[in-house]
Amino acid sequence: MTDLALSSLTDVILACELLFLAGLAFRTDVESGSPAWLWAIYLTVSGIATALGAIDHGFFEPIDHPGHGAMKFATRATLAVGAVILLLTSARQFLSSLWTRVVVAAGLVALAATLWVNWTSDDLLAVVAMNAVGMLLALVLHLFNLRTGRGSSMMCVGIVLSIAASSLVFSGGNGFFGLGLYGTMHVALMPAALALFLGGLKLRRTRSGEAPA
């Protein structure tokens, strides 16, 4: 199998995992708009982005189809939207309403800039940077709130694993076990996704709750 085929196949498996976990995250006791509900949305959007990547790598990119550019943009745009949802989730869980609005406003500005950059040029780094900011903010907030019981150590593990897996893209080489570089990254993201899901189980299930001033 070619590297693209392996990338598409592992993307399909990862997408199925993410969407399955998203379904589990939409529990009956989770209130709409709560951090736990937003986290389920984040997992769903991540699964959709992964599925779009699988379609692109499997059907469009190998034959240089005219729709390859549009599919690549759709995949990256969906990932960028997911980064904003991640920011909102962290803000709703830990920050006051004022700081939540500030964080979301900054995220929307970054989203617009990221979409514009990827519409006008091929710049994966803009999407990676946006996701990294969302992940790092979530990591810091969870770490600082571990002692209060509002943070999740499993979420921290999932974030660290996700960052480590994603960084494989910039390592070069051909990946491991004959999976290719992107196939290796997708496989590495599978345990990270499970850890993120488990960490999300600790998020607040109601829309309102205590937040620092």
KEKE-3310 file (N, C-alpha, C; in steps of 0.2 Angstrom, whole numbers, plus 5000, padded with zeros to 4 digits):
npx = (5004:5002:5009:4999:4987:4988:4988:4975:4967:4971:4966:4952:4949:4953:4944:4932:4933:4934:4921:4913:4916:4912:4898:4896:4899:4889:4879:4864:4862:4869:4869:4864:4875:4884:4901:4904:4895:4899:4912:4909:4904:4916:4923:4915:4916:4930:4931:4923:4932:4943:4937:4935:4948:4952:4944:4949:4963:4961:4954:4954:4967:4977:4975:4977:4965:4953:4946:4954:4960:4949:4944:4955:4955:4943:4945:4955:4948:4938:4945:4950:4939:4935:4946:4942:4930:4936:4943:4932:4926:4936:4936:4922:4923:4932:4934:4928:4913:4916:4929:4928:4921:4931:4941:4934:4931:4944:4948:4939:4943:4956:4952:4946:4957:4965:4957:4957:4971:4972:4964:4969:4982:4993:4994:4998:5003:4997:4985:4989:4996:4985:4977:4987:4987:4975:4975:4986:4981:4970:4977:4985:4975:4968:4979:4981:4970:4969:4970:4958:4949:4942:4949:4956:4967:4968:4964:4974:4984:4979:4980:4994:4998:4992:4998:5011:5009:5005:5016:5024:5023:5031:5044:5049:5055:5049:5040:5034:5034:5031:5020:5020:5022:5011:5001:5007:5006:4992:4989:4995:4988:4976:4976:4977:4965:4956:4961:4958:4944:4941:4945:4937:4925:4925:4922:4911:4893:4883:4876:4878:4889:4901:4914:4930:4932)
npy = (4994:5011:5026:5036:5029:5021:5032:5036:5025:5023:5036:5034:5024:5031:5042:5035:5030:5043:5048:5038:5039:5052:5051:5043:5053:5062:5062:5058:5066:5078:5095:5106:5117:5116:5114:5100:5096:5104:5098:5086:5090:5095:5083:5077:5086:5085:5071:5072:5081:5072:5062:5069:5071:5058:5054:5063:5060:5047:5047:5059:5066:5056:5055:5067:5075:5088:5093:5091:5102:5109:5100:5098:5111:5111:5101:5107:5119:5114:5108:5120:5126:5117:5120:5132:5128:5120:5130:5137:5127:5125:5138:5140:5130:5134:5149:5166:5174:5185:5184:5172:5177:5186:5176:5168:5178:5182:5169:5168:5178:5173:5162:5167:5173:5161:5154:5162:5163:5149:5148:5156:5152:5138:5133:5124:5126:5137:5131:5121:5129:5136:5126:5121:5132:5131:5118:5120:5130:5124:5113:5120:5126:5115:5109:5119:5118:5106:5104:5109:5101:5103:5102:5090:5076:5066:5072:5080:5071:5066:5078:5080:5068:5070:5082:5077:5067:5074:5082:5073:5075:5085:5079:5073:5059:5042:5037:5024:5006:5003:5011:5024:5042:5050:5040:5034:5045:5046:5033:5035:5045:5038:5032:5044:5050:5042:5045:5058:5058:5051:5061:5071:5067:5072:5085:5099:5097:5105:5120:5132:5137:5137:5149:5158:5175)
npz = (5000:4997:5004:5005:5004:5016:5025:5022:5026:5040:5044:5042:5052:5064:5063:5064:5078:5084:5082:5087:5101:5102:5101:5113:5122:5122:5133:5142:5154:5151:5149:5136:5129:5140:5147:5145:5135:5125:5123:5118:5106:5100:5099:5089:5078:5076:5072:5060:5053:5052:5044:5032:5029:5026:5015:5006:5005:5001:4989:4981:4982:4977:4963:4959:4958:4953:4963:4974:4980:4986:4995:5004:5009:5015:5025:5033:5037:5045:5055:5061:5065:5075:5084:5089:5096:5105:5113:5118:5125:5136:5141:5146:5156:5165:5166:5169:5163:5157:5153:5145:5134:5129:5126:5116:5107:5102:5097:5087:5078:5075:5069:5057:5051:5049:5040:5029:5026:5022:5012:5002:5001:5003:5018:5030:5043:5049:5053:5062:5071:5077:5082:5092:5101:5106:5112:5121:5130:5136:5142:5152:5159:5165:5172:5182:5189:5195:5208:5213:5209:5198:5186:5175:5176:5167:5155:5153:5151:5138:5130:5130:5124:5111:5106:5105:5096:5085:5082:5075:5062:5058:5060:5050:5039:5037:5046:5057:5057:5044:5041:5036:5037:5040:5042:5054:5063:5064:5070:5082:5087:5091:5104:5111:5108:5115:5128:5129:5128:5140:5149:5146:5153:5165:5164:5167:5168:5167:5161:5168:5182:5195:5192:5191:5196)
capx = (5000:5006:5008:4993:4982:4989:4985:4967:4965:4971:4961:4945:4949:4953:4937:4927:4934:4932:4913:4910:4917:4908:4892:4896:4900:4882:4875:4857:4863:4873:4865:4866:4879:4889:4907:4904:4892:4904:4917:4906:4904:4923:4925:4911:4920:4937:4929:4921:4938:4947:4934:4936:4955:4952:4941:4954:4969:4960:4951:4956:4974:4981:4974:4977:4958:4952:4943:4958:4961:4943:4944:4960:4953:4937:4947:4958:4943:4934:4950:4951:4932:4936:4950:4938:4926:4940:4944:4925:4925:4940:4934:4916:4924:4936:4934:4922:4909:4920:4935:4925:4919:4937:4944:4930:4932:4951:4948:4935:4948:4961:4949:4945:4964:4967:4953:4959:4977:4972:4960:4974:4989:4993:4998:4996:5006:4992:4980:4993:4997:4978:4976:4992:4986:4969:4977:4990:4977:4967:4982:4987:4969:4967:4984:4981:4964:4969:4969:4952:4945:4939:4954:4957:4973:4967:4963:4981:4988:4977:4983:5001:4999:4989:5003:5017:5007:5004:5022:5027:5022:5037:5050:5052:5056:5044:5035:5036:5031:5028:5013:5021:5023:5004:4998:5010:5003:4985:4989:4997:4982:4971:4976:4976:4958:4953:4962:4954:4937:4940:4946:4931:4920:4925:4919:4905:4888:4878:4879:4880:4893:4906:4920:4933:4930)
capy = (5000:5018:5030:5040:5024:5020:5038:5036:5019:5025:5041:5031:5021:5037:5045:5030:5031:5049:5049:5034:5043:5058:5048:5042:5059:5065:5058:5061:5071:5083:5100:5109:5123:5115:5111:5093:5096:5107:5093:5081:5094:5095:5076:5076:5090:5082:5065:5074:5083:5066:5058:5072:5069:5051:5055:5067:5055:5040:5047:5065:5067:5051:5056:5075:5077:5095:5094:5090:5108:5111:5095:5100:5117:5109:5097:5111:5123:5110:5107:5126:5127:5113:5123:5137:5125:5118:5136:5139:5122:5127:5145:5138:5126:5137:5156:5169:5175:5191:5181:5168:5181:5188:5171:5167:5183:5180:5163:5169:5182:5168:5157:5171:5173:5155:5152:5167:5160:5143:5149:5160:5148:5131:5134:5119:5128:5141:5127:5118:5134:5137:5120:5121:5137:5129:5113:5122:5134:5118:5110:5125:5127:5109:5108:5124:5117:5099:5103:5111:5095:5105:5100:5082:5073:5062:5077:5083:5066:5066:5083:5079:5063:5073:5086:5073:5063:5079:5084:5068:5078:5089:5075:5070:5052:5038:5034:5018:5000:5003:5015:5030:5047:5052:5034:5034:5050:5044:5028:5038:5049:5034:5032:5051:5052:5039:5048:5065:5057:5050:5067:5075:5064:5076:5092:5101:5094:5110:5126:5137:5134:5142:5151:5163:5182)
capz = (5000:4996:5010:5004:5005:5023:5028:5022:5030:5047:5045:5043:5059:5069:5062:5067:5085:5087:5081:5092:5107:5103:5103:5120:5126:5122:5138:5144:5159:5149:5147:5130:5131:5145:5144:5143:5129:5120:5122:5113:5099:5098:5097:5083:5073:5075:5068:5053:5049:5050:5039:5026:5027:5024:5008:5002:5004:4998:4982:4977:4981:4973:4956:4958:4956:4953:4970:4980:4984:4990:5000:5008:5013:5020:5031:5037:5040:5050:5061:5064:5069:5081:5089:5092:5100:5111:5117:5121:5131:5141:5144:5150:5161:5170:5166:5170:5157:5153:5150:5140:5128:5127:5123:5110:5102:5100:5093:5080:5074:5073:5064:5051:5048:5047:5034:5024:5024:5019:5005:4997:5000:5006:5024:5036:5049:5052:5057:5067:5077:5080:5087:5097:5106:5110:5116:5127:5135:5139:5146:5157:5164:5168:5177:5187:5192:5197:5216:5215:5207:5191:5181:5174:5175:5161:5150:5152:5147:5132:5127:5129:5119:5105:5104:5104:5090:5079:5081:5071:5055:5057:5061:5044:5039:5034:5051:5060:5056:5037:5041:5033:5042:5042:5045:5060:5067:5065:5074:5088:5089:5093:5112:5113:5108:5121:5134:5129:5130:5147:5153:5146:5157:5171:5163:5170:5163:5167:5158:5173:5187:5198:5188:5195:5194)
cpx = (5004:5005:5002:4987:4982:4986:4978:4964:4965:4967:4954:4944:4949:4946:4932:4927:4932:4924:4910:4911:4913:4901:4891:4896:4893:4878:4868:4857:4867:4869:4868:4870:4884:4896:4907:4900:4896:4910:4915:4905:4911:4925:4921:4915:4927:4936:4927:4928:4942:4944:4935:4943:4956:4949:4946:4960:4967:4957:4953:4963:4978:4980:4974:4970:4957:4949:4947:4959:4955:4943:4949:4958:4947:4940:4951:4953:4940:4939:4950:4945:4933:4941:4946:4933:4930:4942:4938:4924:4929:4938:4927:4918:4927:4936:4928:4919:4913:4925:4933:4924:4926:4941:4941:4931:4939:4951:4944:4940:4953:4958:4948:4952:4966:4964:4956:4966:4977:4968:4965:4980:4988:4998:4995:4998:5001:4987:4983:4994:4990:4976:4980:4990:4980:4971:4981:4986:4973:4971:4984:4981:4968:4972:4983:4974:4963:4967:4962:4947:4941:4943:4954:4964:4973:4967:4970:4985:4986:4980:4990:5002:4997:4995:5009:5015:5007:5011:5026:5028:5029:5044:5053:5052:5049:5039:5038:5031:5028:5022:5014:5020:5016:5000:5001:5007:4996:4984:4991:4992:4976:4970:4975:4969:4954:4954:4958:4947:4936:4941:4940:4925:4920:4923:4912:4899:4882:4881:4882:4884:4898:4912:4923:4931:4935)
cpy = (5006:5021:5034:5035:5022:5026:5038:5031:5021:5031:5039:5028:5026:5040:5041:5030:5037:5050:5044:5037:5049:5056:5046:5048:5063:5061:5062:5066:5077:5089:5104:5116:5122:5113:5104:5092:5099:5102:5088:5084:5094:5088:5075:5080:5087:5075:5067:5077:5077:5062:5062:5071:5063:5051:5058:5063:5049:5041:5053:5066:5062:5052:5063:5077:5085:5097:5093:5096:5110:5106:5096:5106:5115:5105:5102:5116:5120:5109:5114:5128:5123:5116:5129:5134:5122:5124:5138:5134:5124:5133:5144:5134:5130:5145:5159:5171:5180:5188:5175:5172:5184:5182:5169:5172:5183:5174:5164:5173:5177:5164:5161:5171:5167:5153:5156:5164:5154:5143:5152:5156:5142:5132:5130:5122:5133:5137:5124:5123:5135:5132:5119:5126:5134:5123:5115:5126:5129:5115:5114:5125:5121:5108:5113:5122:5110:5099:5105:5106:5097:5103:5092:5080:5069:5066:5079:5077:5065:5072:5082:5074:5066:5078:5082:5069:5068:5081:5079:5071:5081:5086:5073:5062:5048:5035:5028:5012:5000:5007:5021:5035:5049:5046:5033:5039:5048:5038:5030:5042:5045:5033:5039:5052:5049:5043:5055:5064:5055:5056:5071:5073:5068:5083:5093:5100:5099:5116:5132:5134:5139:5143:5157:5170:5185)
cpz = (5000:5003:5010:5006:5013:5027:5028:5026:5037:5049:5046:5050:5064:5069:5066:5075:5088:5087:5086:5099:5108:5104:5110:5125:5127:5127:5140:5149:5157:5146:5141:5132:5136:5142:5142:5136:5123:5118:5117:5106:5096:5096:5090:5077:5071:5071:5061:5050:5047:5045:5032:5024:5024:5016:5004:5000:5000:4990:4978:4976:4977:4965:4954:4955:4957:4960:4975:4984:4989:4996:5006:5012:5018:5026:5036:5041:5046:5056:5064:5068:5075:5086:5092:5097:5106:5116:5121:5127:5137:5145:5148:5156:5167:5171:5167:5163:5153:5150:5145:5134:5125:5123:5116:5105:5098:5095:5087:5075:5071:5068:5057:5047:5045:5041:5028:5021:5020:5012:5000:4996:5004:5012:5030:5043:5053:5056:5063:5073:5081:5085:5093:5103:5110:5115:5123:5132:5139:5144:5153:5162:5168:5173:5183:5191:5195:5204:5218:5213:5200:5185:5181:5172:5168:5155:5148:5149:5140:5127:5125:5124:5112:5102:5102:5097:5084:5077:5076:5064:5053:5059:5055:5044:5036:5040:5053:5057:5049:5036:5037:5038:5044:5045:5052:5065:5068:5070:5081:5091:5092:5101:5114:5113:5113:5127:5135:5131:5137:5151:5152:5150:5164:5170:5166:5165:5163:5164:5163:5179:5190:5193:5192:5192:5189)
residu = (MET:THR:ASP:LEU:ALA:LEU:SER:SER:LEU:THR:ASP:VAL:ILE:LEU:ALA:CYS:GLU:LEU:LEU:PHE:LEU:ALA:GLY:LEU:ALA:PHE:ARG:THR:ASP:VAL:GLU:SER:GLY:SER:PRO:ALA:TRP:LEU:TRP:ALA:ILE:TYR:LEU:THR:VAL:SER:GLY:ILE:ALA:THR:ALA:LEU:GLY:ALA:ILE:ASP:HIS:GLY:PHE:PHE:GLU:PRO:ILE:ASP:HIS:PRO:GLY:HIS:GLY:ALA:MET:LYS:PHE:ALA:THR:ARG:ALA:THR:LEU:ALA:VAL:GLY:ALA:VAL:ILE:LEU:LEU:LEU:THR:SER:ALA:ARG:GLN:PHE:LEU:SER:SER:LEU:TRP:THR:ARG:VAL:VAL:VAL:ALA:ALA:GLY:LEU:VAL:ALA:LEU:ALA:ALA:THR:LEU:TRP:VAL:ASN:TRP:THR:SER:ASP:ASP:LEU:LEU:ALA:VAL:VAL:ALA:MET:ASN:ALA:VAL:GLY:MET:LEU:LEU:ALA:LEU:VAL:LEU:HIS:LEU:PHE:ASN:LEU:ARG:THR:GLY:ARG:GLY:SER:SER:MET:MET:CYS:VAL:GLY:ILE:VAL:LEU:SER:ILE:ALA:ALA:SER:SER:LEU:VAL:PHE:SER:GLY:GLY:ASN:GLY:PHE:PHE:GLY:LEU:GLY:LEU:TYR:GLY:THR:MET:HIS:VAL:ALA:LEU:MET:PRO:ALA:ALA:LEU:ALA:LEU:PHE:LEU:GLY:GLY:LEU:LYS:LEU:ARG:ARG:THR:ARG:SER:GLY:GLU:ALA:PRO:ALA)
# end
